[in-house]
Amino acid sequence: MATMVSLIGLINKIQRACTVLGDHGGEGMSLWEALPSVAVVGGQSSGKSSVLESVVGRDFLPRGSGIVTRRPLVLQLHKTESGTEYAEFLHAPKKRFTDFVVNLTLIDLPGLTKVAVEGQPDTIVEDIENMVRSYVEKPNCIILAISPANQDIATSDAIKLAKEVDPTGERTFGVVTKLDLMDKGTNAVDVLEGRAYRLQHPWVGIVNRSQADINKNVDMIVARRKEREYFETSPDYGHLASKMGSEYLAKLLSQHLELVIRQRIPSIIALINKTIDELNAELDRIGRPIAADGGAQLYMILELCRAFDRVFKEHLDGGRPGGDRIYGVFDNQLPAALKKLPFDRHLSLKNVQKVVTEADGYQPHLIAPEQGYRRLIDGSISYFKGPAEASVDAVHFVLKELVRKSIAETLELKRFPTLQNDIATAANEALERFREESRKTVLRLVEMESSYLTVDFFRKLHTEPEKNANPSGPNNDRFNDNYIRRIGSNVNAYIGMVCDTLKNTIPKAVVYCQVREAKRSLLSNFYAQVGRREKERLGAMLDEDPQLMERRTQIAKRLELYKSARDEIDSVAWK
């Protein structure tokens, strides 16, 4: 029995801690719901709260008229192993007393009512019943159904509700109050002996303090003594005296609670283990506490950066979406921009004639307008600079967006907003450097095409016979439309060849200077800077959201509670 008393005390301690930590709700069955408790149910003025005080042995409940208990009040009675006793309300944890108690968890529920009186909402009857039902319908709740002796048991609201939620009566205890207030010549023996309404557990009669006793602040210990004397000297209930009264009720409930707990131990331990696993997983998800020394902090920062870098590379390499947008720049955006270049205007008949004529100066060209060709080609190639730079900028924009997405998707970084900002800043600074280098490279590619022309292309043109050639020679045909058109066509063909070349080399340069470098050295400078920082600055980079820190603290407390509960239950449950 001593072992079970310790176990009941432990169960009460777990319930109290669960309530303090707010672990008595949520999806599925919480540990709070898995642990048995006693809910006190009765109609208005049935003596419900007085029964609870009689069991506790202390005047502890609010007094007044009308509905006094407006919400469930949880009272835990816990006898410590040292021999001292105390009880406390969970809604007022510092309010304790040191009287004789048994190990019980009692819930004082609002009294059931039948009609709404002035000042109460029309839904008061339904609201209270739903509130009470939400407690008593739980399979681990022991129902203490309170009925006044001066009321027909067939009309008892408490018994009616108990029968609905506990039809077998396995967890219902009937209590008859106000035995001393019955009319002379009447008694409740038929009820107490189970003939009027049979319950699986015996009925218990209670004699509470009168209103006069309450007004005189009669001590509950004195009230208990008077209650014992009442039953021992009563001609109606003397033969039941050993099984009547608040002390007997407390022991009866405690014994039943022991039996219930013994049956529930396997499921309680299983639920505790499941909760421990869930809490550990939650701690892993939000991150463990940060180490205090600088070396560990530096290591943690580098690990977080590597986690971000892995996500970023997955975006580029196709493990995550986004990297394909870079290919879209080369496959769609660049070709579309090249097609829009104004070569038709630059190589129009009028402009070609103008450029060729100006290039000849005062001396008309003798064989071919080479200077005219060069000027036309240089002017045309310069148009490629716009699409080349646009490709650089477009890829830069994609890379910046992938940095932003990668930071958001790196779960390990979510707890460190300052480090997120530092990584974003460092990454974007690196991307700016890569963009500048890429811009210089693609512009060099364009300028290279201007600085050295492909001679074989033009030599091949002169070996091909010209259709409708004018035998009088180019000097005489200087302003001939066909001749000018031929020059424009040749330049356009050459520019087409250059365009095909740049269409391939620009993407190569952009990937080499931007994408490749982003994969290789996006945070290289950042690593070097972090390595030189002092411990204080490292700690500042690892500052966390206060709400997250509070969440971790609460989880750690709950985890400690459940591990302690598991160990303690294991240590006493099977002795």
KEMARRO-466803 format. One record per residue (C-alpha): x negated, z negated, y negated; residue number from 1. Coordinates in nm, 3 decimals, m for minus. Example, Ala and Ser with C-alpha at 12.3 -4.5 7.8 and 13.67 -1.06 7.14 Angstrom:
REM residues 2
        px        pz        py   num
    m1.230    m0.780     0.450     1
    m1.367    m0.714     0.106     2
//
This chain:
REM residues 575
        px        pz        py   num
     0.000     0.000     0.000     1
    m0.285    m0.080    m0.237     2
    m0.417     0.271    m0.191     3
    m0.081     0.424    m0.272     4
    m0.041     0.202    m0.578     5
    m0.376     0.335    m0.700     6
    m0.259     0.688    m0.631     7
     0.063     0.637    m0.827     8
    m0.139     0.498    m1.115     9
    m0.364     0.804    m1.095    10
    m0.063     1.039    m1.094    11
     0.069     0.864    m1.404    12
    m0.270     0.897    m1.571    13
    m0.273     1.271    m1.493    14
     0.078     1.309    m1.634    15
    m0.021     1.127    m1.950    16
    m0.333     1.341    m1.994    17
    m0.135     1.657    m1.926    18
     0.106     1.570    m2.205    19
    m0.174     1.483    m2.448    20
    m0.341     1.819    m2.373    21
    m0.011     2.005    m2.398    22
    m0.032     2.115    m2.035    23
     0.331     2.077    m1.944    24
     0.471     2.424    m1.991    25
     0.389     2.791    m1.966    26
     0.432     3.036    m1.685    27
     0.463     2.913    m1.328    28
     0.464     2.547    m1.226    29
     0.235     2.328    m1.434    30
     0.074     2.014    m1.296    31
     0.320     1.814    m1.504    32
     0.610     1.972    m1.316    33
     0.441     1.920    m0.981    34
     0.412     1.544    m1.033    35
     0.718     1.330    m0.957    36
     0.893     1.124    m1.225    37
     1.221     0.938    m1.274    38
     1.479     1.080    m1.516    39
     1.743     0.838    m1.642    40
     2.081     1.016    m1.676    41
     2.412     0.880    m1.799    42
     2.699     0.925    m2.036    43
     2.720     0.780    m2.384    44
     2.740     0.398    m2.384    45
     2.670     0.379    m2.010    46
     2.382     0.137    m2.063    47
     2.128     0.405    m1.976    48
     1.859     0.296    m2.220    49
     1.919    m0.069    m2.143    50
     1.854    m0.003    m1.775    51
     1.522     0.152    m1.868    52
     1.432    m0.152    m2.077    53
     1.530    m0.380    m1.791    54
     1.297    m0.195    m1.556    55
     1.017    m0.202    m1.812    56
     1.076    m0.566    m1.901    57
     1.041    m0.503    m2.274    58
     1.264    m0.425    m2.573    59
     1.114    m0.090    m2.657    60
     1.389     0.157    m2.743    61
     1.548     0.247    m3.076    62
     1.874     0.078    m3.166    63
     2.170     0.215    m3.358    64
     2.516     0.362    m3.330    65
     2.622     0.703    m3.199    66
     2.360     0.915    m3.027    67
     2.038     0.714    m3.039    68
     1.824     0.898    m2.784    69
     1.813     1.242    m2.944    70
     1.536     1.387    m2.732    71
     1.372     1.301    m2.398    72
     1.145     0.996    m2.423    73
     0.870     0.971    m2.160    74
     0.759     0.617    m2.077    75
     0.470     0.571    m1.836    76
     0.416     0.238    m1.663    77
     0.066     0.200    m1.529    78
    m0.093    m0.097    m1.356    79
    m0.469    m0.081    m1.374    80
    m0.694    m0.180    m1.086    81
    m0.845    m0.460    m1.294    82
    m0.514    m0.643    m1.287    83
    m0.418    m0.585    m1.650    84
    m0.101    m0.391    m1.716    85
     0.020    m0.174    m1.995    86
     0.287     0.084    m2.066    87
     0.314     0.342    m2.338    88
     0.534     0.620    m2.469    89
     0.369     0.960    m2.459    90
     0.515     1.038    m2.802    91
     0.352     0.717    m2.934    92
     0.038     0.675    m2.722    93
    m0.104     0.378    m2.916    94
     0.211     0.171    m2.875    95
     0.135    m0.049    m2.572    96
     0.241    m0.383    m2.427    97
     0.116    m0.613    m2.153    98
     0.407    m0.729    m1.937    99
     0.461    m0.701    m1.565   100
     0.520    m0.340    m1.468   101
     0.528    m0.122    m1.161   102
     0.372     0.225    m1.149   103
     0.646     0.457    m1.271   104
     0.700     0.748    m1.506   105
     1.044     0.720    m1.666   106
     1.218     0.978    m1.884   107
     1.501     0.850    m2.102   108
     1.733     1.146    m2.156   109
     2.003     1.175    m2.425   110
     2.342     1.049    m2.309   111
     2.594     1.307    m2.193   112
     2.888     1.342    m2.430   113
     3.229     1.504    m2.405   114
     3.323     1.592    m2.764   115
     3.144     1.660    m3.089   116
     3.212     1.398    m3.355   117
     3.180     1.434    m3.731   118
     2.835     1.545    m3.839   119
     2.747     1.696    m3.500   120
     2.732     2.068    m3.423   121
     3.012     2.217    m3.214   122
     2.759     2.298    m2.941   123
     2.639     1.935    m2.904   124
     2.805     1.886    m2.562   125
     2.651     2.200    m2.415   126
     2.315     2.144    m2.586   127
     2.271     1.793    m2.445   128
     2.380     1.895    m2.096   129
     2.137     2.188    m2.096   130
     1.857     1.960    m2.214   131
     1.930     1.703    m1.945   132
     1.973     1.970    m1.679   133
     1.634     2.124    m1.760   134
     1.474     1.796    m1.647   135
     1.688     1.687    m1.353   136
     1.704     2.027    m1.182   137
     1.328     2.018    m1.114   138
     1.274     1.949    m0.741   139
     1.017     1.676    m0.814   140
     1.243     1.480    m1.047   141
     1.402     1.159    m0.916   142
     1.745     1.119    m1.075   143
     1.856     0.774    m1.186   144
     2.229     0.829    m1.237   145
     2.380     0.555    m1.457   146
     2.754     0.480    m1.437   147
     2.934     0.186    m1.604   148
     3.129    m0.039    m1.369   149
     3.439    m0.031    m1.592   150
     3.471     0.344    m1.540   151
     3.609     0.522    m1.235   152
     3.311     0.655    m1.040   153
     3.505     0.978    m0.982   154
     3.471     1.055    m1.355   155
     3.099     0.973    m1.382   156
     2.920     1.245    m1.575   157
     2.585     1.137    m1.433   158
     2.702     1.158    m1.070   159
     2.873     1.491    m1.135   160
     2.555     1.645    m1.277   161
     2.337     1.489    m1.006   162
     2.558     1.636    m0.735   163
     2.526     1.982    m0.890   164
     2.145     1.982    m0.903   165
     2.085     1.762    m0.595   166
     2.371     1.835    m0.353   167
     2.196     1.665    m0.059   168
     2.138     1.349    m0.263   169
     1.775     1.322    m0.150   170
     1.649     1.243    m0.497   171
     1.950     1.070    m0.656   172
     1.970     0.692    m0.707   173
     2.298     0.547    m0.832   174
     2.299     0.256    m1.078   175
     2.610     0.062    m1.181   176
     2.592    m0.116    m1.518   177
     2.819    m0.354    m1.711   178
     2.929    m0.543    m1.399   179
     2.975    m0.853    m1.616   180
     3.219    m0.668    m1.844   181
     3.476    m0.576    m1.578   182
     3.828    m0.715    m1.603   183
     3.883    m1.038    m1.414   184
     4.003    m0.976    m1.062   185
     3.818    m0.646    m1.036   186
     3.472    m0.566    m0.902   187
     3.247    m0.278    m0.804   188
     3.174    m0.385    m0.447   189
     3.320    m0.064    m0.301   190
     3.084     0.138    m0.516   191
     2.778    m0.079    m0.453   192
     2.835    m0.079    m0.077   193
     2.879     0.300    m0.078   194
     3.244     0.315     0.021   195
     3.378     0.462    m0.304   196
     3.104     0.729    m0.321   197
     2.824     0.747    m0.067   198
     2.471     0.831    m0.169   199
     2.171     0.879     0.057   200
     2.000     0.591    m0.124   201
     2.168     0.251    m0.186   202
     2.352     0.179    m0.509   203
     2.200    m0.086    m0.734   204
     2.391    m0.305    m0.977   205
     2.239    m0.401    m1.313   206
     2.340    m0.662    m1.571   207
     2.186    m0.578    m1.905   208
     2.154    m0.790    m2.216   209
     2.469    m0.822    m2.421   210
     2.477    m0.705    m2.778   211
     2.466    m1.068    m2.882   212
     2.147    m1.115    m2.677   213
     1.996    m0.809    m2.841   214
     2.088    m0.935    m3.186   215
     1.924    m1.268    m3.101   216
     1.612    m1.088    m2.972   217
     1.649    m1.248    m2.629   218
     1.329    m1.176    m2.437   219
     1.358    m0.927    m2.151   220
     1.194    m1.173    m1.912   221
     1.466    m1.423    m1.994   222
     1.725    m1.149    m1.953   223
     1.587    m1.070    m1.608   224
     1.613    m1.435    m1.508   225
     1.973    m1.449    m1.629   226
     2.042    m1.128    m1.434   227
     1.910    m1.286    m1.112   228
     2.120    m1.595    m1.171   229
     2.429    m1.380    m1.228   230
     2.401    m1.207    m0.891   231
     2.299    m1.521    m0.700   232
     2.598    m1.717    m0.830   233
     2.854    m1.433    m0.831   234
     3.135    m1.474    m0.574   235
     3.171    m1.095    m0.566   236
     2.807    m0.990    m0.545   237
     2.628    m1.294    m0.405   238
     2.591    m1.133    m0.061   239
     2.418    m0.835    m0.229   240
     2.196    m1.040    m0.463   241
     1.872    m0.951    m0.282   242
     1.940    m0.581    m0.342   243
     2.066    m0.603    m0.699   244
     1.902    m0.623    m1.041   245
     1.644    m0.441    m1.245   246
     1.344    m0.584    m1.061   247
     1.477    m0.462    m0.727   248
     1.556    m0.123    m0.880   249
     1.199    m0.090    m1.012   250
     1.054    m0.174    m0.669   251
     1.297     0.061    m0.495   252
     1.201     0.348    m0.723   253
     0.832     0.271    m0.688   254
     0.856     0.274    m0.308   255
     1.042     0.605    m0.312   256
     0.791     0.747    m0.555   257
     0.513     0.653    m0.313   258
     0.685     0.846    m0.037   259
     0.741     1.151    m0.257   260
     0.382     1.153    m0.378   261
     0.253     1.127    m0.022   262
     0.457     1.435     0.068   263
     0.346     1.623    m0.243   264
    m0.028     1.553    m0.219   265
    m0.123     1.885    m0.048   266
     0.070     2.094    m0.300   267
    m0.063     1.885    m0.590   268
    m0.423     1.933    m0.478   269
    m0.362     2.306    m0.424   270
    m0.219     2.337    m0.774   271
    m0.511     2.142    m0.920   272
    m0.761     2.372    m0.747   273
    m0.573     2.680    m0.870   274
    m0.572     2.544    m1.224   275
    m0.945     2.466    m1.209   276
    m1.017     2.825    m1.105   277
    m0.799     2.957    m1.388   278
    m0.969     2.733    m1.646   279
    m1.315     2.836    m1.528   280
    m1.213     3.200    m1.553   281
    m1.081     3.139    m1.904   282
    m1.407     2.973    m2.007   283
    m1.600     3.268    m1.867   284
    m1.378     3.505    m2.062   285
    m1.413     3.333    m2.400   286
    m1.774     3.228    m2.339   287
    m1.954     2.909    m2.256   288
    m2.093     2.675    m2.526   289
    m2.394     2.798    m2.723   290
    m2.738     2.654    m2.645   291
    m2.908     2.455    m2.921   292
    m3.271     2.570    m2.901   293
    m3.394     2.880    m3.082   294
    m3.529     3.057    m2.774   295
    m3.197     3.036    m2.593   296
    m3.012     3.152    m2.904   297
    m3.245     3.451    m2.942   298
    m3.197     3.539    m2.576   299
    m2.820     3.514    m2.618   300
    m2.822     3.739    m2.926   301
    m3.029     4.001    m2.744   302
    m2.798     3.986    m2.442   303
    m2.495     4.034    m2.667   304
    m2.666     4.332    m2.834   305
    m2.740     4.483    m2.493   306
    m2.376     4.436    m2.394   307
    m2.271     4.627    m2.706   308
    m2.534     4.894    m2.637   309
    m2.400     4.944    m2.284   310
    m2.049     5.000    m2.414   311
    m2.177     5.238    m2.683   312
    m2.368     5.445    m2.427   313
    m2.063     5.456    m2.200   314
    m1.875     5.619    m2.486   315
    m2.149     5.879    m2.533   316
    m2.200     5.948    m2.163   317
    m1.832     5.979    m2.074   318
    m1.765     5.642    m1.910   319
    m1.537     5.568    m2.203   320
    m1.352     5.814    m2.430   321
    m1.494     5.935    m2.761   322
    m1.822     6.105    m2.680   323
    m1.640     6.431    m2.609   324
    m1.564     6.454    m2.981   325
    m1.930     6.535    m3.042   326
    m1.904     6.832    m2.810   327
    m1.591     6.930    m3.001   328
    m1.800     6.954    m3.319   329
    m2.031     7.208    m3.154   330
    m1.770     7.397    m2.954   331
    m1.497     7.419    m3.216   332
    m1.589     7.298    m3.562   333
    m1.927     7.470    m3.598   334
    m1.813     7.815    m3.469   335
    m1.502     7.796    m3.687   336
    m1.713     7.716    m3.994   337
    m1.952     8.004    m3.917   338
    m1.663     8.248    m3.889   339
    m1.544     8.149    m4.236   340
    m1.874     8.232    m4.405   341
    m1.821     8.498    m4.678   342
    m2.044     8.770    m4.528   343
    m1.780     9.036    m4.587   344
    m1.804     8.967    m4.960   345
    m2.182     8.930    m4.968   346
    m2.233     9.254    m4.770   347
    m1.964     9.455    m4.942   348
    m2.051     9.810    m5.049   349
    m2.063     9.709    m5.412   350
    m2.283     9.401    m5.364   351
    m2.524     9.574    m5.125   352
    m2.571     9.857    m5.376   353
    m2.624     9.606    m5.655   354
    m2.882     9.403    m5.461   355
    m3.070     9.709    m5.332   356
    m3.080     9.871    m5.676   357
    m3.205     9.554    m5.845   358
    m3.465     9.504    m5.576   359
    m3.611     9.855    m5.640   360
    m3.673     9.781    m6.006   361
    m3.785    10.089    m6.210   362
    m3.932    10.254    m5.900   363
    m3.682    10.370    m5.636   364
    m3.783    10.286    m5.280   365
    m3.968    10.566    m5.103   366
    m3.875    10.508    m4.738   367
    m3.651    10.204    m4.687   368
    m3.524     9.939    m4.930   369
    m3.726     9.655    m4.768   370
    m3.697     9.423    m5.065   371
    m3.326     9.494    m5.075   372
    m3.298     9.408    m4.707   373
    m3.490     9.084    m4.757   374
    m3.277     8.975    m5.048   375
    m2.957     9.053    m4.863   376
    m3.079     8.865    m4.555   377
    m3.200     8.563    m4.755   378
    m2.871     8.542    m4.940   379
    m2.675     8.567    m4.615   380
    m2.884     8.308    m4.427   381
    m2.843     8.055    m4.708   382
    m2.473     8.039    m4.623   383
    m2.563     7.876    m4.289   384
    m2.677     7.558    m4.465   385
    m2.318     7.447    m4.528   386
    m2.198     7.455    m4.162   387
    m2.531     7.306    m4.049   388
    m2.496     7.003    m4.278   389
    m2.126     6.975    m4.197   390
    m2.214     6.948    m3.827   391
    m2.460     6.670    m3.903   392
    m2.197     6.480    m4.104   393
    m1.925     6.532    m3.842   394
    m2.142     6.393    m3.562   395
    m2.244     6.105    m3.789   396
    m1.878     6.021    m3.844   397
    m1.811     6.024    m3.467   398
    m2.110     5.799    m3.400   399
    m1.998     5.550    m3.666   400
    m1.651     5.541    m3.515   401
    m1.799     5.484    m3.168   402
    m2.003     5.195    m3.305   403
    m1.687     5.038    m3.445   404
    m1.498     5.088    m3.120   405
    m1.787     4.961    m2.910   406
    m1.809     4.639    m3.109   407
    m1.435     4.585    m3.070   408
    m1.452     4.656    m2.696   409
    m1.750     4.432    m2.624   410
    m1.569     4.122    m2.502   411
    m1.879     3.903    m2.527   412
    m1.895     3.968    m2.902   413
    m1.538     3.871    m2.987   414
    m1.631     3.505    m3.040   415
    m1.908     3.583    m3.292   416
    m1.771     3.756    m3.607   417
    m2.097     3.719    m3.800   418
    m2.302     3.880    m3.524   419
    m2.044     4.159    m3.503   420
    m2.098     4.232    m3.872   421
    m2.476     4.214    m3.836   422
    m2.476     4.458    m3.545   423
    m2.239     4.694    m3.726   424
    m2.459     4.688    m4.036   425
    m2.779     4.747    m3.840   426
    m2.624     5.025    m3.631   427
    m2.483     5.207    m3.933   428
    m2.815     5.181    m4.116   429
    m2.984     5.338    m3.815   430
    m2.722     5.614    m3.801   431
    m2.788     5.691    m4.168   432
    m3.157     5.734    m4.092   433
    m3.078     5.957    m3.798   434
    m2.840     6.164    m4.012   435
    m3.104     6.218    m4.279   436
    m3.360     6.329    m4.022   437
    m3.104     6.556    m3.859   438
    m3.011     6.711    m4.195   439
    m3.376     6.786    m4.267   440
    m3.418     6.942    m3.924   441
    m3.115     7.173    m3.933   442
    m3.203     7.288    m4.285   443
    m3.553     7.366    m4.161   444
    m3.400     7.577    m3.886   445
    m3.207     7.777    m4.144   446
    m3.510     7.812    m4.369   447
    m3.722     7.923    m4.074   448
    m3.485     8.214    m4.020   449
    m3.544     8.319    m4.381   450
    m3.919     8.268    m4.379   451
    m3.992     8.501    m4.090   452
    m3.767     8.791    m3.995   453
    m3.749     8.942    m3.648   454
    m3.934     9.270    m3.703   455
    m3.842     9.424    m3.368   456
    m3.479     9.426    m3.471   457
    m3.549     9.663    m3.764   458
    m3.806     9.872    m3.579   459
    m3.546     9.938    m3.318   460
    m3.305    10.055    m3.589   461
    m3.550    10.321    m3.711   462
    m3.603    10.461    m3.363   463
    m3.232    10.531    m3.330   464
    m3.114    10.861    m3.481   465
    m2.876    10.821    m3.768   466
    m2.546    11.006    m3.735   467
    m2.469    11.244    m4.022   468
    m2.819    11.186    m4.158   469
    m2.885    11.352    m4.494   470
    m3.200    11.570    m4.468   471
    m3.266    11.542    m4.839   472
    m3.407    11.185    m4.783   473
    m3.325    10.842    m4.912   474
    m3.446    10.894    m5.267   475
    m3.187    11.155    m5.329   476
    m2.921    10.947    m5.146   477
    m2.998    10.628    m5.331   478
    m2.636    10.572    m5.430   479
    m2.474    10.748    m5.137   480
    m2.192    10.531    m4.996   481
    m2.282    10.602    m4.634   482
    m2.639    10.507    m4.701   483
    m2.539    10.177    m4.868   484
    m2.285    10.112    m4.594   485
    m2.559    10.164    m4.337   486
    m2.776     9.901    m4.506   487
    m2.490     9.654    m4.512   488
    m2.415     9.720    m4.146   489
    m2.777     9.665    m4.047   490
    m2.800     9.338    m4.239   491
    m2.470     9.222    m4.092   492
    m2.596     9.294    m3.741   493
    m2.912     9.096    m3.808   494
    m2.717     8.805    m3.954   495
    m2.495     8.811    m3.643   496
    m2.807     8.769    m3.431   497
    m2.924     8.479    m3.651   498
    m2.578     8.325    m3.631   499
    m2.588     8.332    m3.250   500
    m2.930     8.166    m3.260   501
    m2.822     7.891    m3.501   502
    m2.504     7.835    m3.307   503
    m2.730     7.715    m3.025   504
    m3.016     7.552    m3.214   505
    m2.813     7.347    m3.462   506
    m2.638     7.148    m3.183   507
    m2.976     7.097    m3.015   508
    m3.125     6.960    m3.336   509
    m2.825     6.737    m3.406   510
    m2.823     6.594    m3.053   511
    m3.197     6.541    m3.059   512
    m3.208     6.373    m3.398   513
    m2.880     6.180    m3.391   514
    m2.720     6.137    m3.049   515
    m3.043     6.099    m2.855   516
    m3.188     5.857    m3.107   517
    m2.864     5.658    m3.117   518
    m2.889     5.613    m2.741   519
    m3.257     5.529    m2.750   520
    m3.311     5.317    m3.058   521
    m2.984     5.230    m3.232   522
    m3.076     4.861    m3.262   523
    m3.457     4.881    m3.243   524
    m3.506     4.768    m3.603   525
    m3.246     4.498    m3.556   526
    m3.431     4.360    m3.255   527
    m3.750     4.341    m3.457   528
    m3.575     4.162    m3.744   529
    m3.401     3.913    m3.514   530
    m3.728     3.831    m3.342   531
    m3.873     3.717    m3.675   532
    m3.580     3.501    m3.779   533
    m3.588     3.123    m3.789   534
    m3.373     2.907    m3.563   535
    m3.130     2.824    m3.847   536
    m3.066     3.190    m3.917   537
    m3.017     3.259    m3.546   538
    m2.762     2.981    m3.530   539
    m2.580     3.126    m3.831   540
    m2.552     3.460    m3.650   541
    m2.380     3.283    m3.360   542
    m2.112     3.109    m3.563   543
    m1.773     3.121    m3.396   544
    m1.411     3.135    m3.494   545
    m1.302     2.768    m3.534   546
    m0.985     2.837    m3.337   547
    m1.191     2.972    m3.049   548
    m1.418     2.667    m3.057   549
    m1.113     2.441    m3.049   550
    m0.971     2.645    m2.762   551
    m1.292     2.600    m2.562   552
    m1.293     2.225    m2.632   553
    m0.936     2.193    m2.509   554
    m1.010     2.396    m2.195   555
    m1.317     2.182    m2.127   556
    m1.109     1.865    m2.159   557
    m0.845     2.001    m1.926   558
    m1.110     2.115    m1.680   559
    m1.267     1.769    m1.681   560
    m0.923     1.614    m1.629   561
    m0.837     1.832    m1.331   562
    m1.176     1.793    m1.164   563
    m1.156     1.417    m1.208   564
    m0.799     1.417    m1.076   565
    m0.899     1.619    m0.771   566
    m1.189     1.388    m0.691   567
    m0.985     1.073    m0.742   568
    m0.690     1.197    m0.537   569
    m0.925     1.298    m0.257   570
    m1.085     0.954    m0.269   571
    m0.760     0.756    m0.228   572
    m0.504     0.991    m0.075   573
    m0.620     0.983     0.283   574
    m0.736     0.621     0.316   575
//
